[in-house]
Amino acid sequence: MTVTFTASRSIPKSLPVRAVLVTSESMADGLDGFSVKTLKQAGFSGGSGETYLSATETGCTLLVGLGPSERVDAAAVRTAGAKISKQLGRFRRVGVDLSAVPVDGETARQALAEGITLAGYRYRQFKSDVSSDKTRSTTLNAVTVGGGSGAKHQAALDRGAVLARGQSLARDLVNEPGGSLTPPVFARRAAAMARSQGLVAKVWDEAAIKRGKLGGLLGVNRGSSLPPRFVELTYNPKGRAQGTLALVGKGITFDSGGLSIKTGQGMMTMKCDMGGAAAVVGAMSVLGELGVGCRVKAFLPMTDNMLGGDATRPGDVLTIRNGKTIEVLNTDAEGRLILADALSLASEAKPDAIIDLATLTGACMVALGPKIAGLMGNNDSWIEQIESASTVSGERVWHLPLPDDYRKQFESPVADMKNIGTPHGGALTAGLILQEFVADGIPWAHLDIAGPAWSDSEEAEITKGGTGFGVRLLAELAQAFTPPS
């Protein structure tokens, strides 16, 4: 869904379809053209999530409630934008009045553009007849936003649209089946995006991966008939770079569990196991348009996890790029194996900080549910930057510990470590295993996005399937990046 947003002092009278965002207080004070009594009888009081549609022969007006002024934030405006998309998406041109929104004008406009665009997203690549698609369609392509014009307001709308585009790219990648988005195809897509956005791309084929001694990636790939890939992307800012940030994303294009095979039910959504890599690709695609001032390098290991005749067996030992060895006792704990190589390579680049994203553990979903990512790391200053970016982007994270005494859980009698711990604290032991492959002195953080990378239902700007979680957070993190102390 491509929508053009235009900042304006007011909505032109020639635009008959409009939406007005209202707070509980503005509702109580009265709304021009509406009877408060009639609205209350219809159950509309300006509360969060409430809507009221008034239609005439010449047009229609949608009232969207935000709730009490003191509770209105960017998330509320983003949700209001989603309501507008869902109820007015059948119109090509819509006006939106933000004059009553008690949020900073730029923040409100960015959130509005994100909400409208993301809620209108649909993945239809494999629909044979789009016209017969039973899911809601949208034709909205132009939105005039009243309540303030000028360069800053327009830039905020543009920023929201750009971020939504990057997130939609990540959704497209996650939603594509694993039999279609194979590792070589995924690598080509990432490289094509890089070329279109002025990034530098380097794609390692299987021979290069073997020469590079990426033992974790090769070990996971042993059961597959498809070759692995490793992709490096580099964004270089104009002028002097304000530090270097490394992004690492798990790129398991389909996860059967390997010889530690998943159940049929457990495999149904496993095309989403490359959600971390997809989020990194989506974020990298928008850095130039956002004018990010730091250098950003991405490291993306790509393979599927299958059960071929020479698949890695429980008990096998893999040697990672940095020389450390891992005894594989559960082949379904494969993400940490390919991330180990990627974190080793990222460390060799000597960035000022590293963050990895991965749909890593069901344990994190048990702890935090389906909407919040687990955040772990080795540097408090870096963790604070990520939490700040999370607050701005609206993509929620929760800081979890990395207890040093939990390391005993993955000690191995035959290798440097096992790839699993005990039945409890699985998200934490996974994070501790990843930390083993980050060079000393480099601030690092891990985001376990197993929950929020996928949604089984539609809510606000989130649609069913891949969510693209992490794109906005990474983009904000890069834009505000300061080398951690």
C-alpha positions, 0 to 999 in steps of 0.5 A: 500500500503506497500512500502520499501524505500532504501537510496542510493548514486545513482540509480543503472543502473540496475533499468530502471524505475526512476523519477527525481525531478527538479526545474525551475533553474535545468531545465534552466541549462539543464538536462542530456539526455534531450533536453531543447528545446524538453521539452519546446515544450512539455510544461515542464519547471520544474514548480510546478506540471509539469511532463514529461515522456520519455519512451524507449524500456529499461525503462522510466524516469519521470521528476517531476517539483518542481518550483522555488528553493526558493518556494520548501518545504516539501509540494512540495516534498510530492506532487512530491511523489504523482505524482510519485505514480500515474504515475509509480505505475504500476511498482514494483521497481522505483528509485527517484533522489533527488539530485536537491532538495533544501530542507534539505535531511531528510525533503525531504526524509520523505515527499517523502515517505509520498507522494508516499505511501499515493497517492497509498492508496485505500480502497477496502474492499467491492470490490467483484472483485478487478481486475475489480476495475475501480480506479487506481491500484498500484503494487509499492513496492520498491523505491530506493532514490538516492542523499545520503545514510547513517543512517540519510537519511534511518531513514527519509525515514522510518519515512515517511513510518511509518507516512503514515502507521498510516495515512492509518490506520486512512483512513481505519477506516473512510472509513469503513461504520458505519453499519460495524464499530460499536462502539464495533467493533471500540473499538476492532480494537483500542485495537487490534492495542494497543496490536500489538504496545505494548500499554496499552488498557482499554475498557469500556463497557456500564455497566462501562460507566454507573458506570463512569457517562458518561452522555453525551455519554449515552445521545447520545447513547439512540437512538441506538440499539448498545451499546457505548464504551469508549477506553483508550490507553496509550503509555509509552516511554522507560526511563523517560517520558518527560511529559504526553500528552492527546489526545481526539478523537470524535468517532461518528461511524455514525451520523443521527443527532438523532431526529434533523435528517439530510437530506439524502444528509447530511447523505451520508458521516456521517460514517466519524464522527469518524475521530477525534478518527481515527486520534488518533488511527492512531497516537498512532499506530506509537509512539513506532516506532518513539521513542516518549519520552513523555507519551501519553494517548488517550481517545476515546468515541464511539457511533452512533447517531440514532433515536430509541424510547428512543432517547434523546429529544430536551429539555432533560438535561444531566449530564456530568462526571464532574457534569456539566449539558447540556440542549440538544436543538439540538441532531445533536450537539452531538459531544460536548456531548461525548467529554465533558465526554472524556475531563473530564476524560482526565483532571482527569489524570492530563496531562501536556496538552490536544488536542482534534480532532473532525469533530465538526461543519459545521460552521468551514467549512464555515469559513475555507473551506475543507482543513484547521482545526480550532484551538482553545485553552486556552494557547498560548504556547500550541497553538504555539507548535501545529502550529509548528507541523502543519507546519512540518506535512503539515496539515494546521490549523488556530488559531481561538479565544474563545471570553469570551463574546460569552458564553452568547450565550449558557446560559440555564434557566434550566441547566448549559448550552445549547449544542448550541449557536446562528446561528452565530459563531458556531465553536467558541461557540462549542469550548467554550462549550468544554472548560467548561470540561477542568480542570483549569490550564491544557493547552488545544486545540481543532482542528475542522477537519470537513473540512479536515477529508474527501475529495470528490476529489483526489489531490496530496497525498489525495485520495477520502474519509477519509483523515486521517487528523491529524495523522502526526500532532499528531505524530509530536506534541508528538515527539517534546512535551514540557510541556507548560508553 
